[in-house]
Amino acid sequence: MSDIIQLLPDSVANQIAAGEVVQRPASAVKELIENSIDAGASTIKLIVKDAGKALLQVIDDGCGMSATDSRMAFERHATSKIRKAEDLFSIRTMGFRGEALASIAAVAQVELKTRRHEDEVGTQLLIEGSEIKLQEACSCSAGTSFSAKNLFFNIPARRNFLKSNPVEMRHIIDEFQRIALANPNVFFSLHHDGQEVFHLPKGTLKQRIVHIFGNSYNERLVPLEEQTDIISIKGFIGKPEYSKKTRGEQFFFVNNRFIKDAYLNHAITTAYEELLPADSFPFYVLFINIDPIHIDINVHPTKTEIKFDNEKVIYAIIRSAVRRSLGQYNISPAIDFDAAPTSTALRDFVPSTAAVRMPTITVNPEFNPFEQQNGRSGGSSFRQPTSQPAINVGNWEQLYKIVREDEDKKDVHTHPLFDLPAPKEESPKFKLNENQSFQIHNRYIISPIKSGFIVIDQQAAHERILYERYLNSLETHKGSSQQSLFPQTLELSPSDFELLKEMMNEVKALGFDIREFGRNSVVVDGVPSDVASGNEARLLENLLESFKQNATILKVDKRDNLARSLARTAAIKSGTALSKEEMSLLIDELFACQMPKVAVSGKPTFITIGLEELVKRFSS
């Protein structure tokens, strides 16, 4: 029998490696920009066409490469970052595997132009599917220009698995933001289909955060800095009131490398305990500097996972640093009983010692509280005014009579325990009667039925009503809209702006009247007619947050996700007082739904408690 094990050709091996390294255009962006950072570039420009499917180009002013190095860079496991295995535990650069360029060249048409600052001419290299088509000297600027065209052109199956352009562009923006945050001393720009998405000048970390996420973040940031013998931490955390429903704005960097670590994220969440609303996540951009000997970054091809040799200590340091920063900047409540009052408002209530006078008390020795004369006290000092009749037993009976007459006129008497209106004696036997419905704790609606009564969760019920209504609007494209008296402008992050553009048709079908207004901004002229107007921009922002949250947790289609998100955003919340008419309308619309029993979250909208169950509870 002949031998069956063979060595794969380099082109096939590179395509296999590309499956791990280059999963989508954003993966290639990450590898190329990190190479520019390692080359010492101070200016990096990213050009994207067709969400990276047609073109990905990174231009930098780094050190450049010689003719020999530019050719060797596309060989597998060729790198300038390490020389021996021990170097893996002292890595300070972004890349070190030597697989990225070879993987990209295996699945794209690559053009490289590079020149060192000391050279007069540069090198041009054309590679297609791992095959070198051209290598020659050329005239170019100092640094490197790397272009990857027609990604996955030779693997149609992989190209078909790519998502829509807005989705792929959001992934590119995410990778771009992470690298830009880690390097505020480097100028970055991003152009997509001829439009500039980002223009990030050099500056401080706070300036970089504001340039990326918007001017509104200037007032949301709380600085954090901690220095220990093990690690040093610096960066910014967000104020609790600006927390969001998604984790998209949480960034951990270890030695300037972005990582994902649920354990360390839990340390920050614990530090915010009792400060955040339910199911909300704080904003943070934190940089951890640690000796590379204490970490292992050679865990995953994307290098976003890191192992620490002592995670528990780092967990405790991070949690303590966040709590101290929140307390230092008066974010978390604290009481200092030893501190002197400093605010002017408090000083107004604390008189100075010079102004304090002892009160004087005058006593009438002739006053006798038990001596009554015609319903008046005997002491002249406490004599009743003649214009006000004295209250005696007879007057009390008269007052009680008046109260009873008023109650009879209202035809209702107050329950002695719960202060709830009791039903009339002549009321009919149990049946669904909205006039008998009432609200408890501004959260639940109680309505009698023939067999007992039902308890309706008003928020869950309204979510179900709106969900089915919005689904119908998306199917018929006939969502009604109410125009705003004063249109509101909303500035979005680039990723959220791309998300909104992706589902703009569906959002307008729901009843929103939206138009683009400059870069990453929209103007909201109207909202769905069944949504309370007044804060249209905040409504749209919450809709996007809820949409992203559902996309992470629930695997549903875009229309269903959008209907769920808007229903949960626009529904009346627990704690809202409702009138009799509003409760009646809510009950009617709930039982007119196709699935009235189940809320959008999958929980019941109401529960039924029968008379037999009540009898059992009282007899047990």
DOVEXMAR-200612 format. One line per 5 residues: number of its first residue (from 1); their letters; for each residue x, y, z of C-alpha. Coordinates in steps of 0.2 Angstrom, whole numbers, padded with zeros to 4 digits, m for minus. Example, Ala and Ser with C-alpha at 12.3 -4.5 7.8 and 13.67 -1.06 7.14 Angstrom:
BEGIN
1) as) 0062/m0022/0039 | 0068/m0005/0036 .
END
This chain:
BEGIN
1) msdii) 0000/0000/0000 | 0007/0017/m0005 | 0009/0031/0007 | m0006/0043/0009 | 0001/0057/0020 .
6) qllpd) 0007/0072/0009 | 0013/0089/0013 | 0001/0102/0008 | 0006/0116/m0004 | 0010/0133/0003 .
11) svanq) m0005/0140/m0005 | m0017/0128/0002 | m0009/0129/0020 | m0011/0148/0019 | m0029/0147/0014 .
16) iaage) m0032/0136/0029 | m0023/0148/0041 | m0033/0162/0033 | m0048/0154/0040 | m0042/0158/0058 .
21) vvqrp) m0033/0174/0055 | m0044/0182/0042 | m0062/0178/0046 | m0070/0194/0039 | m0063/0211/0032 .
26) asavk) m0062/0218/0050 | m0049/0204/0054 | m0038/0210/0040 | m0040/0228/0046 | m0034/0224/0063 .
31) elien) m0019/0215/0057 | m0014/0228/0045 | m0016/0243/0057 | m0007/0233/0071 | 0008/0231/0059 .
36) sidag) 0008/0250/0056 | 0009/0253/0074 | 0023/0241/0076 | 0032/0250/0062 | 0032/0266/0073 .
41) astik) 0019/0275/0062 | 0013/0292/0068 | 0000/0294/0054 | m0011/0280/0049 | m0025/0281/0035 .
46) livkd) m0038/0267/0032 | m0047/0267/0016 | m0062/0255/0014 | m0073/0252/m0001 | m0089/0241/m0002 .
51) agkal) m0087/0237/0017 | m0069/0230/0014 | m0075/0217/0001 | m0069/0227/m0014 | m0054/0236/m0005 .
56) lqvid) m0045/0238/0011 | m0030/0250/0011 | m0019/0255/0025 | m0006/0269/0022 | 0007/0274/0036 .
61) dgcgm) 0023/0283/0038 | 0032/0270/0048 | 0049/0263/0045 | 0045/0254/0029 | 0054/0238/0022 .
66) satds) 0068/0234/0011 | 0066/0224/m0005 | 0071/0208/0004 | 0060/0211/0019 | 0045/0215/0009 .
71) rmafe) 0046/0198/0000 | 0050/0189/0016 | 0035/0197/0025 | 0023/0186/0015 | 0031/0169/0020 .
76) rhats) 0022/0160/0033 | 0030/0162/0051 | 0041/0176/0045 | 0042/0189/0058 | 0054/0203/0065 .
81) kirka) 0046/0202/0082 | 0053/0187/0090 | 0068/0176/0088 | 0066/0162/0101 | 0052/0154/0111 .
86) edlfs) 0057/0163/0127 | 0053/0180/0118 | 0034/0175/0119 | 0035/0180/0137 | 0042/0197/0134 .
91) irtmg) 0032/0203/0119 | 0028/0222/0118 | 0023/0222/0100 | 0005/0219/0093 | 0010/0205/0081 .
96) frgea) 0022/0191/0083 | 0015/0175/0074 | 0021/0180/0056 | 0004/0173/0049 | m0006/0188/0045 .
101) lasia) 0001/0194/0028 | 0003/0177/0021 | m0015/0173/0026 | m0022/0189/0018 | m0011/0187/0002 .
106) avaqv) m0019/0169/0001 | m0037/0175/m0001 | m0035/0192/m0009 | m0026/0202/m0023 | m0013/0212/m0013 .
111) elktr) m0002/0227/m0019 | 0012/0233/m0007 | 0022/0249/m0009 | 0035/0252/0004 | 0051/0262/0006 .
116) rhede) 0062/0265/0021 | 0066/0283/0025 | 0085/0281/0021 | 0081/0274/0004 | 0079/0284/m0012 .
121) vgtql) 0067/0271/m0020 | 0054/0259/m0014 | 0048/0242/m0018 | 0031/0237/m0027 | 0024/0219/m0024 .
126) liegs) 0009/0211/m0032 | 0003/0195/m0025 | m0013/0186/m0030 | m0018/0170/m0021 | m0001/0167/m0013 .
131) eiklq) 0007/0169/m0030 | 0019/0183/m0034 | 0014/0192/m0050 | 0027/0206/m0049 | 0041/0213/m0039 .
136) eacsc) 0050/0229/m0044 | 0057/0245/m0038 | 0045/0260/m0038 | 0044/0278/m0032 | 0033/0280/m0017 .
141) sagts) 0032/0289/0000 | 0042/0284/0015 | 0032/0271/0025 | 0020/0257/0018 | 0004/0256/0008 .
146) fsakn) m0004/0240/0009 | m0020/0236/m0002 | m0030/0220/m0001 | m0043/0219/m0016 | m0057/0207/m0018 .
151) lffni) m0056/0198/m0002 | m0060/0179/m0003 | m0060/0181/m0022 | m0054/0163/m0024 | m0065/0156/m0010 .
156) parrn) m0083/0160/m0016 | m0090/0150/m0002 | m0082/0161/0012 | m0087/0176/0002 | m0105/0171/0002 .
161) flksn) m0104/0169/0021 | m0100/0188/0023 | m0114/0198/0030 | m0122/0214/0023 | m0111/0230/0020 .
166) pvemr) m0118/0239/0036 | m0114/0224/0047 | m0097/0221/0040 | m0093/0240/0041 | m0098/0240/0060 .
171) hiide) m0086/0226/0063 | m0072/0237/0054 | m0077/0252/0064 | m0076/0242/0080 | m0058/0236/0076 .
176) fqria) m0053/0253/0071 | m0060/0261/0087 | m0050/0249/0098 | m0033/0252/0090 | m0037/0271/0090 .
181) lanpn) m0041/0271/0108 | m0025/0262/0112 | m0014/0274/0103 | m0020/0292/0106 | m0003/0299/0101 .
186) vffsl) m0006/0293/0083 | m0016/0302/0070 | m0030/0290/0062 | m0042/0293/0048 | m0055/0281/0041 .
191) hhdgq) m0063/0284/0024 | m0078/0273/0017 | m0083/0274/m0001 | m0076/0291/m0002 | m0083/0298/0014 .
196) evfhl) m0073/0302/0029 | m0080/0293/0044 | m0066/0297/0057 | m0053/0311/0058 | m0044/0308/0074 .
201) pkgtl) m0029/0320/0078 | m0016/0317/0090 | m0020/0321/0108 | m0023/0314/0125 | m0034/0299/0129 .
206) kqriv) m0049/0309/0135 | m0048/0319/0119 | m0047/0303/0109 | m0063/0296/0118 | m0072/0312/0114 .
211) hifgn) m0067/0312/0096 | m0073/0294/0094 | m0089/0294/0104 | m0095/0312/0103 | m0094/0328/0113 .
216) syner) m0107/0322/0125 | m0094/0310/0133 | m0084/0325/0140 | m0096/0326/0155 | m0098/0307/0157 .
221) lvple) m0080/0302/0161 | m0072/0299/0178 | m0053/0297/0178 | m0045/0282/0186 | m0027/0279/0190 .
226) eqtdi) m0019/0266/0202 | m0001/0261/0204 | 0004/0245/0212 | 0019/0234/0212 | 0010/0221/0202 .
231) isikg) 0001/0232/0189 | m0003/0250/0185 | m0020/0255/0179 | m0026/0271/0171 | m0040/0277/0160 .
236) figkp) m0058/0282/0162 | m0074/0275/0168 | m0092/0282/0165 | m0104/0289/0177 | m0118/0277/0182 .
241) eyskk) m0132/0288/0175 | m0125/0286/0158 | m0124/0267/0158 | m0132/0258/0143 | m0141/0241/0140 .
246) trgeq) m0126/0234/0129 | m0108/0231/0132 | m0102/0239/0116 | m0092/0253/0125 | m0081/0243/0137 .
251) fffvn) m0063/0242/0133 | m0049/0233/0142 | m0031/0235/0136 | m0017/0225/0143 | 0000/0233/0137 .
256) nrfik) m0010/0243/0124 | m0018/0227/0117 | m0037/0225/0117 | m0043/0210/0126 | m0059/0202/0131 .
261) dayln) m0060/0195/0149 | m0077/0192/0157 | m0068/0189/0174 | m0061/0207/0175 | m0077/0214/0168 .
266) haitt) m0086/0207/0183 | m0073/0216/0194 | m0079/0232/0187 | m0098/0227/0188 | m0096/0223/0206 .
271) ayeel) m0088/0240/0210 | m0103/0248/0202 | m0115/0238/0214 | m0131/0247/0219 | m0126/0262/0207 .
276) lpads) m0132/0255/0191 | m0150/0252/0185 | m0155/0234/0182 | m0147/0226/0166 | m0136/0241/0163 .
281) fpfyv) m0117/0241/0159 | m0105/0255/0163 | m0093/0263/0150 | m0075/0261/0153 | m0058/0262/0144 .
286) lfini) m0045/0255/0155 | m0026/0252/0152 | m0017/0239/0162 | 0002/0239/0161 | 0010/0223/0167 .
291) dpihi) 0027/0214/0165 | 0024/0202/0150 | 0032/0188/0160 | 0016/0187/0170 | 0004/0185/0155 .
296) dinvh) 0002/0173/0141 | m0005/0181/0125 | m0001/0166/0114 | m0019/0158/0117 | m0029/0163/0102 .
301) ptkte) m0025/0168/0084 | m0035/0184/0087 | m0024/0188/0102 | m0039/0195/0111 | m0038/0182/0125 .
306) ikfdn) m0024/0183/0139 | m0020/0172/0153 | m0013/0180/0169 | m0003/0170/0182 | m0013/0178/0196 .
311) ekviy) m0030/0184/0191 | m0037/0185/0208 | m0025/0199/0214 | m0028/0209/0198 | m0047/0207/0200 .
316) aiirs) m0046/0214/0218 | m0035/0228/0212 | m0047/0233/0198 | m0062/0233/0209 | m0054/0243/0223 .
321) avrrs) m0047/0256/0210 | m0065/0258/0202 | m0073/0260/0219 | m0060/0273/0225 | m0062/0283/0209 .
326) lgqyn) m0081/0283/0211 | m0079/0289/0229 | m0066/0301/0225 | m0076/0310/0212 | m0092/0310/0223 .
331) ispai) m0101/0297/0211 | m0105/0285/0225 | m0114/0291/0240 | m0103/0294/0256 | m0105/0303/0272 .
336) dfdaa) m0091/0311/0282 | m0097/0316/0299 | m0080/0324/0304 | m0080/0336/0289 | m0085/0354/0292 .
341) ptsta) m0100/0360/0281 | m0093/0369/0266 | m0107/0372/0255 | m0116/0389/0256 | m0133/0381/0256 .
346) lrdfv) m0128/0371/0272 | m0120/0386/0281 | m0136/0395/0279 | m0144/0383/0290 | m0131/0383/0303 .
351) pstaa) m0131/0399/0313 | m0115/0406/0320 | m0112/0406/0339 | m0113/0425/0340 | m0131/0425/0334 .
356) vrmpt) m0137/0411/0346 | m0149/0417/0360 | m0157/0407/0374 | m0176/0406/0372 | m0187/0414/0385 .
361) itvnp) m0202/0405/0392 | m0216/0414/0401 | m0228/0404/0412 | m0245/0408/0417 | m0247/0402/0435 .
366) efnpf) m0266/0404/0435 | m0269/0392/0420 | m0278/0376/0424 | m0280/0365/0409 | m0295/0355/0418 .
371) eqqng) m0305/0370/0421 | m0317/0373/0407 | m0329/0388/0405 | m0342/0387/0391 | m0330/0376/0380 .
376) rsggs) m0316/0388/0383 | m0300/0386/0394 | m0299/0396/0410 | m0282/0404/0406 | m0283/0420/0397 .
381) sfrqp) m0267/0416/0387 | m0275/0401/0378 | m0292/0408/0376 | m0301/0402/0360 | m0305/0416/0347 .
386) tsqpa) m0324/0421/0348 | m0325/0418/0329 | m0320/0400/0330 | m0333/0388/0338 | m0327/0376/0351 .
391) invgn) m0327/0358/0347 | m0336/0347/0360 | m0345/0331/0359 | m0360/0338/0351 | m0350/0346/0337 .
396) weqly) m0340/0329/0335 | m0357/0320/0332 | m0362/0334/0319 | m0345/0332/0310 | m0347/0313/0309 .
401) kivre) m0364/0316/0302 | m0358/0327/0289 | m0345/0315/0284 | m0357/0301/0282 | m0369/0312/0272 .
406) dedkk) m0354/0315/0260 | m0350/0297/0258 | m0368/0293/0255 | m0368/0306/0241 | m0353/0298/0233 .
411) dvhth) m0361/0281/0235 | m0345/0273/0241 | m0337/0270/0257 | m0319/0267/0262 | m0312/0250/0265 .
416) plfdl) m0306/0250/0283 | m0290/0241/0279 | m0284/0244/0262 | m0292/0261/0258 | m0299/0254/0242 .
421) papke) m0317/0257/0236 | m0328/0242/0240 | m0340/0236/0227 | m0358/0241/0229 | m0370/0229/0236 .
426) espkf) m0381/0229/0220 | m0365/0225/0209 | m0368/0210/0198 | m0359/0194/0201 | m0341/0191/0194 .
431) klnen) m0338/0194/0176 | m0325/0204/0166 | m0330/0222/0170 | m0317/0235/0167 | m0326/0248/0178 .
436) qsfqi) m0322/0237/0193 | m0303/0236/0188 | m0291/0245/0199 | m0272/0247/0200 | m0260/0242/0214 .
441) hnryi) m0243/0249/0217 | m0244/0257/0200 | m0239/0241/0192 | m0253/0228/0192 | m0271/0229/0186 .
446) ispik) m0284/0219/0196 | m0299/0215/0186 | m0313/0203/0193 | m0319/0189/0182 | m0333/0176/0184 .
451) sgfiv) m0322/0163/0191 | m0311/0174/0202 | m0300/0188/0196 | m0285/0191/0185 | m0269/0201/0189 .
456) idqqa) m0261/0210/0174 | m0243/0216/0172 | m0247/0233/0164 | m0229/0234/0156 | m0229/0217/0150 .
461) aheri) m0246/0219/0143 | m0242/0235/0134 | m0227/0228/0127 | m0237/0213/0119 | m0250/0226/0112 .
466) lyery) m0236/0237/0104 | m0226/0222/0098 | m0240/0215/0087 | m0245/0233/0081 | m0227/0236/0076 .
471) lnsle) m0225/0219/0067 | m0241/0224/0057 | m0234/0241/0053 | m0218/0233/0046 | m0228/0220/0036 .
476) thkgs) m0239/0233/0028 | m0227/0248/0028 | m0242/0259/0035 | m0235/0265/0052 | m0243/0281/0057 .
481) sqqsl) m0232/0296/0063 | m0235/0311/0073 | m0224/0326/0069 | m0214/0335/0082 | m0216/0353/0085 .
486) fpqtl) m0197/0355/0087 | m0186/0342/0078 | m0172/0335/0088 | m0154/0331/0082 | m0146/0316/0088 .
491) elsps) m0127/0313/0086 | m0123/0294/0085 | m0107/0285/0086 | m0101/0279/0068 | m0106/0261/0072 .
496) dfell) m0123/0266/0078 | m0125/0277/0063 | m0121/0263/0051 | m0134/0252/0061 | m0147/0265/0059 .
501) kemmn) m0144/0267/0040 | m0145/0248/0038 | m0163/0247/0045 | m0168/0265/0040 | m0183/0258/0029 .
506) evkal) m0190/0248/0043 | m0188/0262/0056 | m0198/0273/0044 | m0211/0260/0042 | m0214/0260/0061 .
511) gfdir) m0218/0279/0060 | m0202/0287/0063 | m0198/0302/0052 | m0179/0303/0051 | m0167/0311/0039 .
516) efgrn) m0148/0311/0039 | m0140/0327/0045 | m0121/0328/0042 | m0109/0315/0047 | m0115/0303/0060 .
521) svvvd) m0130/0314/0064 | m0149/0312/0061 | m0164/0324/0063 | m0180/0316/0071 | m0195/0325/0064 .
526) gvpsd) m0208/0313/0070 | m0211/0297/0080 | m0224/0284/0079 | m0241/0290/0084 | m0243/0279/0099 .
531) vasgn) m0227/0285/0107 | m0227/0300/0119 | m0218/0314/0111 | m0205/0326/0120 | m0189/0316/0119 .
536) earll) m0188/0309/0102 | m0169/0308/0101 | m0168/0298/0117 | m0181/0287/0111 | m0172/0283/0095 .
541) enlle) m0156/0280/0105 | m0164/0268/0117 | m0171/0259/0102 | m0154/0256/0095 | m0147/0250/0112 .
546) sfkqn) m0162/0238/0114 | m0160/0232/0096 | m0141/0228/0099 | m0145/0219/0115 | m0158/0208/0107 .
551) atilk) m0146/0204/0093 | m0134/0198/0105 | m0146/0188/0116 | m0160/0183/0104 | m0157/0175/0087 .
556) vdkrd) m0172/0183/0078 | m0173/0192/0061 | m0171/0211/0059 | m0190/0215/0058 | m0195/0205/0074 .
561) nlars) m0180/0212/0083 | m0185/0230/0079 | m0203/0227/0084 | m0197/0220/0100 | m0185/0234/0104 .
566) larta) m0197/0248/0100 | m0211/0239/0110 | m0200/0237/0125 | m0194/0255/0123 | m0211/0264/0121 .
571) aiksg) m0221/0253/0133 | m0228/0261/0149 | m0216/0257/0163 | m0220/0250/0181 | m0224/0264/0192 .
576) talsk) m0235/0273/0180 | m0252/0278/0187 | m0267/0274/0175 | m0284/0281/0175 | m0300/0270/0174 .
581) eemsl) m0301/0274/0155 | m0283/0269/0152 | m0285/0253/0162 | m0300/0248/0152 | m0292/0252/0135 .
586) lidel) m0277/0242/0140 | m0287/0227/0145 | m0298/0228/0129 | m0282/0229/0117 | m0273/0215/0127 .
591) facqm) m0287/0202/0124 | m0288/0208/0106 | m0270/0202/0103 | m0266/0186/0094 | m0256/0180/0109 .
596) pkvav) m0262/0189/0124 | m0255/0178/0137 | m0237/0179/0133 | m0226/0195/0134 | m0212/0199/0122 .
601) sgkpt) m0200/0193/0135 | m0209/0176/0135 | m0216/0178/0153 | m0235/0179/0156 | m0244/0195/0154 .
606) fitig) m0257/0190/0167 | m0261/0177/0179 | m0278/0170/0185 | m0283/0167/0203 | m0299/0157/0205 .
611) leelv) m0311/0157/0219 | m0307/0139/0224 | m0289/0144/0226 | m0294/0158/0238 | m0305/0146/0248 .
616) krfss) m0291/0134/0250 | m0279/0148/0255 | m0291/0154/0269 | m0296/0137/0274 | m0278/0130/0276 .
END
